[in-house]
Amino acid sequence: MVLKKLMVLLVIVFVLFLGISAVSAADTTAPTAVAGSPARDAVNVKVYADVNTTFSEDIHPGSNYNQIALQPASGGASAVIETSINGKTLTIKQYTGTYMQAGTKYRVVLPAGSLTDEAGNPIAAYSRCFTTDGTPPTAVAGSPARNAVNVPVTTQIKTTFNEDILPGSTSNYSSIALRYQIGTTRSGSPIFATRDVSVSIDGKVLTVTPNSNLAKATKYSLILPAGSLTDLSGNAIVFYSRSFTTDSTAPTAVAGSPARNAVNVPVTTQIKTTFNENIYQGSNFYDIKLTYVEIVDGVSVTRSIDNGDLEVSIDGAVLTVQPYTHLAGSTKYTLVLPTGSLKDLAGNGIAAYSRPFTTDSTAPKAIAGSPARNAVNVAVGKTITTTFNEKIIFGNNYASIKLKHKEGSSWVYDDAHVSILDNVLIVDPNSDLAKGTTYTLDLPAGSLCDEGWNPIAAYSRPFTTTYT
């Protein structure tokens, strides 16, 4: 009996010990803030930024949870917010359209007891200040650059800022302009006009696009009124302007084919002239021509191949002049581009330009023959070919081209078909040649010529047929 009472007493003591230990181990430490974003005393905080506060342990809403506030440090209405908790972090979000004011010091206010840990320990009162962005956007780059010259009349005007931008007040945004001077008053004050433009924003870049080409040789000023743009915090830009001048320089020729004073130019040549920029038809485009000098009764007379007898075309910066018929050989021609016959996109007309060249004056020369000169054992059915150094055509004496051989002391002419393939003369006898006979291909002077009508000199080539 005594033993039984003793055991009951021991159980009671053990239970009391466990209870005392549990009480002594219970959590009594309140959560403490260990990090914040924005940080304490941060500056240039975006007005739409979320405000996060991280604690030393997981947190839960406390009795004063609905008194958490985000308010101007100097007093005034608190921001309209919603709060949420994720583990150790409290997040304060603002409703769209009710963001904090720019350039203002704000205080995060977490009243005592507004948050607890899992054991119910309430936080002590906590606050942290930061200042919202109060710096307006500034332009950091522009295209065209400030005071740029020779700007294409088709240019877009781009201005890059140091941060993302938005349209400012409606009246100021719509007042963004591209201005130019159109005259002066009697007192000498400038009179300005503006171009119709389209305005767009992409991140940090403002683009102003003229609705039509700008005028050439004109100074334009981009005008951005104060308040016409803001950053995402609502900070408005100050007045900004930037000037540039459109293209006032006429195109100039930088290359030509044939080159100036070139000689032996093929009579079929295209005359190409390359300029330093793209070109277009000018007011005198149809006065472009080729001139040459012709001797008439001992007198030099200037003739011309006018635009109607030329195919004149433009591809980018290249002018091509193609005569409809071959040029004359051994003749000096001059390409004539009158003042204003071509212009650039801005409308700047070229100055008068000319470039002489001389067509081919060199007669074709035979460079190969089959059979070769003095060849022997030539097949009696052989076709005789002669290759020249350039394309050939029949000349005035082409009917005198002969294949001949001697019978006794007399020459006998063999019937043959004569044709031309590019730079090759082909003589094809109408029947087999005689065996063991020496033949001579005879090309009289002027029987062939090149496309410039330069006639060949007299040419002959012997060969001997096979005896078997």
Rosetta blueprint (number, residue, H / E / L):
1 M L
2 V H
3 L H
4 K H
5 K H
6 L H
7 M H
8 V H
9 L H
10 L H
11 V H
12 I H
13 V H
14 F H
15 V H
16 L H
17 F H
18 L H
19 G H
20 I H
21 S H
22 A H
23 V H
24 S H
25 A H
26 A L
27 D L
28 T L
29 T L
30 A L
31 P L
32 T L
33 A E
34 V E
35 A E
36 G E
37 S E
38 P L
39 A L
40 R L
41 D L
42 A L
43 V L
44 N L
45 V E
46 K L
47 V L
48 Y L
49 A L
50 D L
51 V E
52 N E
53 T E
54 T E
55 F E
56 S L
57 E L
58 D L
59 I L
60 H E
61 P E
62 G L
63 S L
64 N L
65 Y H
66 N H
67 Q H
68 I L
69 A E
70 L E
71 Q E
72 P E
73 A L
74 S L
75 G L
76 G L
77 A L
78 S L
79 A L
80 V L
81 I E
82 E E
83 T E
84 S E
85 I E
86 N E
87 G L
88 K L
89 T E
90 L E
91 T E
92 I E
93 K E
94 Q E
95 Y L
96 T L
97 G L
98 T L
99 Y L
100 M L
101 Q L
102 A L
103 G L
104 T L
105 K E
106 Y E
107 R E
108 V E
109 V E
110 L E
111 P L
112 A L
113 G L
114 S L
115 L E
116 T E
117 D L
118 E L
119 A L
120 G L
121 N L
122 P E
123 I L
124 A L
125 A L
126 Y E
127 S E
128 R E
129 C E
130 F E
131 T E
132 T E
133 D L
134 G L
135 T L
136 P L
137 P L
138 T L
139 A E
140 V E
141 A E
142 G E
143 S E
144 P L
145 A L
146 R L
147 N L
148 A E
149 V E
150 N E
151 V E
152 P L
153 V L
154 T L
155 T L
156 Q L
157 I E
158 K E
159 T E
160 T E
161 F E
162 N L
163 E L
164 D L
165 I E
166 L E
167 P E
168 G L
169 S L
170 T H
171 S H
172 N H
173 Y H
174 S L
175 S L
176 I L
177 A E
178 L E
179 R E
180 Y E
181 Q E
182 I E
183 G E
184 T E
185 T L
186 R L
187 S L
188 G L
189 S L
190 P E
191 I E
192 F E
193 A E
194 T E
195 R L
196 D L
197 V E
198 S E
199 V E
200 S E
201 I E
202 D E
203 G L
204 K L
205 V E
206 L E
207 T E
208 V E
209 T E
210 P E
211 N L
212 S L
213 N L
214 L L
215 A L
216 K L
217 A L
218 T L
219 K E
220 Y E
221 S E
222 L E
223 I E
224 L E
225 P L
226 A L
227 G L
228 S L
229 L E
230 T E
231 D E
232 L L
233 S L
234 G L
235 N L
236 A E
237 I L
238 V L
239 F L
240 Y E
241 S E
242 R E
243 S E
244 F E
245 T E
246 T E
247 D L
248 S L
249 T L
250 A L
251 P L
252 T L
253 A E
254 V E
255 A E
256 G E
257 S E
258 P L
259 A L
260 R L
261 N L
262 A E
263 V E
264 N E
265 V E
266 P L
267 V L
268 T L
269 T L
270 Q L
271 I E
272 K E
273 T E
274 T E
275 F E
276 N L
277 E L
278 N L
279 I L
280 Y E
281 Q E
282 G L
283 S L
284 N L
285 F H
286 Y H
287 D H
288 I L
289 K E
290 L E
291 T E
292 Y E
293 V E
294 E E
295 I E
296 V E
297 D L
298 G L
299 V E
300 S E
301 V E
302 T E
303 R E
304 S E
305 I E
306 D L
307 N H
308 G H
309 D H
310 L E
311 E E
312 V E
313 S E
314 I E
315 D E
316 G L
317 A L
318 V E
319 L E
320 T E
321 V E
322 Q E
323 P E
324 Y L
325 T L
326 H L
327 L L
328 A L
329 G L
330 S L
331 T L
332 K E
333 Y E
334 T E
335 L E
336 V E
337 L E
338 P L
339 T L
340 G L
341 S L
342 L E
343 K E
344 D L
345 L L
346 A L
347 G L
348 N L
349 G E
350 I L
351 A L
352 A L
353 Y E
354 S E
355 R E
356 P E
357 F E
358 T E
359 T E
360 D L
361 S L
362 T L
363 A L
364 P L
365 K L
366 A E
367 I E
368 A E
369 G E
370 S E
371 P L
372 A L
373 R L
374 N L
375 A E
376 V E
377 N E
378 V E
379 A L
380 V L
381 G L
382 K L
383 T L
384 I E
385 T E
386 T E
387 T E
388 F E
389 N L
390 E L
391 K L
392 I L
393 I E
394 F E
395 G L
396 N L
397 N L
398 Y H
399 A H
400 S H
401 I L
402 K E
403 L E
404 K E
405 H E
406 K E
407 E E
408 G L
409 S L
410 S E
411 W E
412 V E
413 Y E
414 D E
415 D L
416 A E
417 H E
418 V E
419 S E
420 I E
421 L E
422 D L
423 N L
424 V E
425 L E
426 I E
427 V E
428 D E
429 P E
430 N L
431 S L
432 D L
433 L L
434 A L
435 K L
436 G L
437 T L
438 T E
439 Y E
440 T E
441 L E
442 D E
443 L E
444 P L
445 A L
446 G L
447 S L
448 L E
449 C E
450 D L
451 E L
452 G L
453 W L
454 N L
455 P E
456 I L
457 A L
458 A L
459 Y E
460 S E
461 R E
462 P E
463 F E
464 T E
465 T E
466 T L
467 Y L
468 T L
